C-alpha cells in the first residue's frame, strides 16, 4: 500500500500471489485513496468486460456507498446520466474507468495516471490485433511522468505467465515471518507443511469376512462380529490398522528448530513479518534503524540490510495462500487440495489439471505443464554446414512464410524436397511500421524479397514459388499486399486451431464490391490447420535420420530462433468430461514456429504432395546426359512460376500477370533487406 502513494518514488510494481490474500482488495483501496486524496484519472483493467461489470457492481459500488468520504465524491447512479455508470464513475478532479482486457476500445479510451491491472495472467494474448492488452494499457499512462502502474495476479503457465515475468524483473520480495518458538525468520514454504492422516483399527471376521471397528490392534479381547454375531479373538491375523482419507491435524515445521507451528500462531507471525527483497538492484545500504520512509529490507551479500534502492527496477512481491489470514483460506484446505490434486483429474470449468490449480492458487507459483515438446538442444544438433541464403542440393521447391508484428515483419524461406524433407534457407526481420505503405515501407522490402533469387548447390538460382502471409494482425494491410502480389502467388492465411483440420483448406473470397457481393478475382483467404501442422512438425523434429520429413538448419541462426521453435507444448485436458488437446505457449515469443507452419502451408499450396521431383531435379541438378536440355529448361526451373509440377492447387483462380496499378508494393530494385536473424521487440 505504501508504494501506491504518489509520495513514493516507485512507479511500477507487481504482486504475484495465491488466493485469499487480499490482492484485489489492495487495488480497490488504492482507488479509494486516489479518489479522496489525489484525484486523477484511474483505470482498473480486468480480464473481460463481464468481469469488469461484476467487480464494479459487487465490489466497487458497495465500497463507495459504505465509505462516507467516497460516497460524497462519486456522483449518484442515475438511469439517464453518464457521470456514473457501471464502467465509468466521475468524481471531482478525475474519473474511474473499469474495463476488460478483451476490449480494444476500452483500452484506447483515455489517458490515465493510475493504472491498476488485476489478474493479468487471465488476459487474452491479443486484443483486436494490437498485441498484449497489458502492454497496450500501459501506453495509456505515457501522458503522465509520475504515473502509477500496479499489476496483480495469480500466475498461470511457467514461461508464459505475465505476472511471473514482472516478478522476476522486479525486486523479488518474499514475506518473512518469525517462528513463535525460536524467532528464526523464514518465508512460509509448502515444503515445510506437515500433516497426519486419521487411522482406524479394524478386525476381520474369519467366519463371514465382515469388518468390525476396534479400539486398538494390540488388544487381546474377544469381540462379537457385528455382521454374523460370531465370536472372534483379536490377534495379528484378524486385526489391522488402516489409514483413512481424513486429515487428523495440520502444522508447519520450522526450518530452523523443527518445532510445530500451529495455524493459530499465524496472526502474530503476520503482524511481526517483513518483506525482504532478494533482487533490489543498485542502491545504498543504510543503518538498520534508518527512518527513511522509502527504504526497504533487502538481501545484500547474504545478509538482510536496510536498503534504499535507486528505483531502476519495479517493486515486486510474492505471497502464497499459506499467508491467508486466520479464518480465510486455512492450511487444512491447502493440504486437502494438494491431496486431491495428487489423485489426478481436471477442473471441470477450465480443463486445467488439479495440480496446476494447486500450484497457481495455493503456492502462488507458475505451473510447468507436462506435455509433448521438442528439446532445444536436440533441435540445435540439426545445424549443418551450409549458410543462410544457400539452397542445399536436396532443396527443390522454395517457399516463404511471413508473420506480421507491431513493429516488423518476420520472414522465413524454406526449401522442400522429396518426401517433404525441408531445409531452412533464410530468416529475415524487416523492421518498420507495417501500417505505413509506399516507398521505403516494410511492404516494399517484402515485395523485393519475394523477387529475390537464391543460389542452389546445383549451380542454378531459385526463386520463391509461393508466399503465405498471416493475416491475424493488421488484416487489411495484409489483404492489400496479397491483392497487389497475387499474380506471384502471395496469399493471405488465417490459423485454425481446431483438431483434425487439414494443413490448408479451400480459400474463401474476402473482397466485396459496393453491393456487398464477393469479388471472384479478389483476395483469397486460406485457412491453415495449425494444430495438424504443429503436431506434424514436432513429430518430424524427433526423426534421427536424414531423409523424408527431416528438417535441416543452417549455420548462423541465433539461440532465440531455436527457443521459439520449441515454444509450445501439446497438452491434454478434460473439459466437462471430454478430452481436449491444446497447444500451450511456454514462452511469450514463438514467431519461428509460426513461420515454419506458414512455409509448410505455402509448400502444400504449391503442389508439394503431387510434384514431379524427377523433372525438377533434372532442371536444377542436371546430369551430363541432359546438359543439352539445360538451356531450354533453365527458365522454367528458376522463375518460381507454376510449371514442372510446382503449381498452386487447382482451386487457385488464374490471376493477371502484372502488379496492381497502384504500385504501392513495388519495391525499388536498389532496396536491400538486412538479414537480422531474430530481432528484439
ABEGO torsion letter per residue (X at the ends): XAAABAABABABBBBBBBBGAGAAAAAAAAAAAAAAABBBBBBBBBABAAAAAAAAAAAAAAAAAABAAAAAABBBBBAABAABBAABBBBBGBBBBBBBAABAAAAAABBBABBBBBGAAABBABBGGAEBAAAAAAAAAAABABBBBBBBBBBBBBGABAAAAAAAABAGBBBBBBBAAAGBBBBBBAAABBBBBBBBBBBBBAAAGBBBBBABAABABBBBBAAAGBBBBBBAAABBBBBBABBABBBBBBAAAGBBBBAAAAAAAAAABBBBBABAEBEBBBBAABABAABBBBBBGGBBBBBBBAGABBBBBBBBAAABBBGBBBAAAAAAAAAAAAAEEBBAAAGBBAAAAAAAAAAGBBBBBBBBBBBAAAAAAABBBBBBGBBBAABABBBBBBBBBAABBBBBBBBBBBGGBBBBABBBBBBEBAABBEBGBAAAAAAAAAABBBBBAAGBBBBBABBBBBAABGAAAAAAAAAAAAAAGBBBBBBBABBGBBABBBBBBABBBAAGBBBAABBBBBBBBAAAAAAAAAAAAABABBEBGBBBBBBGBBAAAAAAAAABBBBBBBBGGBBBBBBBBABABAAAAAAAAAAAAAAAAAGAAABBAAAAAAAABBBAAAAAAAAAAAAAAAAGBBEGGBBBBAABBBBBABBBAAGAABBBAABBBBBAEBBBX
